[in-house]
Amino acid sequence: MGYSEEQLTQIAASVISSGEQILAAGLFENETAVKKRLGAFVLGDVVGGMAGGNAGSLMGIAAGEIAEKAEEGHSAKQEGLARVMLVAVTADTIHVLDWKDGASTAELVNLPRASTDVQITKSGVKQHIHLVNTEQNKELKIWGQTAGLGSMPEGDKLVTALLSTEV
């Protein structure tokens, strides 16, 4: 299900206790977790190719699914993050919240905008955002979607635009 930027802002406001006005909110993927999931699919493809035929296809799908389930969330949890996160931006802070099954219950990290270095690169419809805050010794790499059907990319575009401006 897609969520509008307004819905995501309301969900974020219910979790963030500072009372700051949320300027934008969007859903972003943890880059490390996404890369490991892609690795699971490649593993499945290799296993399936080695076995060949229909049986190989089934074995490949099974191997990829097993590897994905084993990895699911593991690297994100090691980083103290989630695979998908709700990112909310206020005038002074970047709030990173958990996201699962259409809900957020906790703030995972918050970074002061003034002391966080933001690098944004585009790859197709994805925006790669690299956040580094040396004062807190925090580094976060996330992916956002800036094109597509529905309202989902709206929040990601607004968050990305805010992060690309100086505070």
Secondary structure in CASP SS format (residue, H / E / C, confidence):
PFRMAT SS
TARGET T0000
AUTHOR 0000-0000-0000
METHOD secondary structure of the structure
MODEL  1
M C 1.00
G C 1.00
Y C 1.00
S C 1.00
E H 1.00
E H 1.00
Q H 1.00
L H 1.00
T H 1.00
Q H 1.00
I H 1.00
A H 1.00
A H 1.00
S H 1.00
V H 1.00
I C 1.00
S C 1.00
S C 1.00
G C 1.00
E C 1.00
Q C 1.00
I E 1.00
L E 1.00
A E 1.00
A E 1.00
G E 1.00
L E 1.00
F E 1.00
E E 1.00
N E 1.00
E H 1.00
T H 1.00
A H 1.00
V H 1.00
K H 1.00
K H 1.00
R H 1.00
L H 1.00
G H 1.00
A H 1.00
F H 1.00
V H 1.00
L H 1.00
G H 1.00
D H 1.00
V H 1.00
V H 1.00
G H 1.00
G H 1.00
M H 1.00
A H 1.00
G C 1.00
G H 1.00
N H 1.00
A H 1.00
G H 1.00
S H 1.00
L H 1.00
M H 1.00
G H 1.00
I H 1.00
A H 1.00
A H 1.00
G H 1.00
E H 1.00
I H 1.00
A H 1.00
E H 1.00
K H 1.00
A H 1.00
E H 1.00
E C 1.00
G C 1.00
H H 1.00
S H 1.00
A H 1.00
K H 1.00
Q H 1.00
E C 1.00
G C 1.00
L C 1.00
A C 1.00
R C 1.00
V E 1.00
M E 1.00
L E 1.00
V E 1.00
A E 1.00
V E 1.00
T E 1.00
A C 1.00
D C 1.00
T E 1.00
I E 1.00
H E 1.00
V E 1.00
L E 1.00
D E 1.00
W C 1.00
K E 1.00
D C 1.00
G C 1.00
A E 1.00
S C 1.00
T C 1.00
A C 1.00
E E 1.00
L E 1.00
V E 1.00
N E 1.00
L E 1.00
P E 1.00
R H 1.00
A H 1.00
S H 1.00
T C 1.00
D E 1.00
V E 1.00
Q E 1.00
I E 1.00
T E 1.00
K E 1.00
S E 1.00
G C 1.00
V C 1.00
K E 1.00
Q E 1.00
H E 1.00
I E 1.00
H E 1.00
L E 1.00
V E 1.00
N E 1.00
T C 1.00
E C 1.00
Q C 1.00
N C 1.00
K E 1.00
E E 1.00
L E 1.00
K E 1.00
I E 1.00
W E 1.00
G E 1.00
Q E 1.00
T C 1.00
A C 1.00
G C 1.00
L C 1.00
G C 1.00
S C 1.00
M H 1.00
P H 1.00
E H 1.00
G H 1.00
D H 1.00
K H 1.00
L H 1.00
V H 1.00
T H 1.00
A H 1.00
L H 1.00
L H 1.00
S C 1.00
T C 1.00
E C 1.00
V C 1.00
END
